[in-house]
């Protein structure tokens, strides 16, 4: 690795750290605000949605690293919508995977843990048990274990799908990005 590559890597790492800090703060505030005003069953559904988001983005990151660029060149030659974006994703798989797996995926894991704690407290209080009681501790262990099992099991299934269907997954993502860029006139992927 030369000095220029190292500087580029450091610059990317710092920018991704800042983005992660900002997004984590936003997601934490939003999820806490949403969870504080809802019934515990809805809070539980929100926790599972957060887990699903983490699993989904982890799958996207793995698919980007597993995908082959060649099929997308044939599509790009025929002007198929999303093929150019798919090529950019594959060419920048390290950055795309870092954003999907590390930024969104890890933030989702952290936020789901925090959200689980809020839901456990709501459940305990809803049944008339306070913090530190046997009921509270039991619910905490059950929900924490369930969230961990769904996260790990979901990511394992997502990795399988990502490795065996990487071209399809990245093509769908490319089409979504192409649609977004065309519809909202915002450049999602940069040539850099």
Residue, then its C-alpha position, 0 to 999 in steps of 0.5 A: x500500500x502506498x502513501x496516497x492509498x493510506x491517506x485516502x483510506x484515513x480520509x474515508x475512515x474519518x468521514x465515515x466515523x463522523x457520518x456514523x456519529x451523526x446518524x447514531x445520534x439521530x437514530x437514537x433520539x428518534x427511536x427513543x422519542x418514538x418508543x417513549x410514547x407508544x404501547x409496549x407491543x408497538x415498541x416491540x414491533x419497532x425493535x424488530x423493525x430496527x433489527x430487520x434494517x440491520x440484517x437487510x443492510x448487512x446483506x447488501x454490504x456482503x452482496x456488494x463484495x460478492x458481486x461480479x461486475x461483468x454482468x452489469x457491463x452487458x446491461x449498461x451497454x443496452x442502457x438498462x436502468x440501474x446497471x451503471x449504479x450497480x457497476x459503481x457499487x461493485x467497484x466501490x464495494x469496500x466503501x459500500x459494504x463499510x457504509x451498509x455493514x458498519x454504519x447502518x448495520x452496527x447502528x441498528x444493532x446498538x439502537x435495537x439494544x437501547x430500544x429493547x431496554x426501553x421496551x423492557x422497562x415499559x413492559x415491567x411498569x405496565x405489569x406493575x413491576x419495577x426495575x430490578x424485580x425478577x419479572x423485569x430481569x426475566x423479560x430483559x433476558x428473554x428480549x435481549x436473547x431474542x433480539x440477539x438470536x434474530x440479529x445473528x440468525x438473520x445475518x447468517x441467512x442474509x449472508x447466504x442470500x447475498x453470496x448466492x444472489x449477489x448479482x440480483x441483489x445489487x441490480x435491484x439496489x442499482x435500480x432503486x438508486x437510479x430511480x431515486x437519482x432520476x426522481x429526486x435529482x440527487x446524485x446518490x453515488x459519486x464517481x469518486 
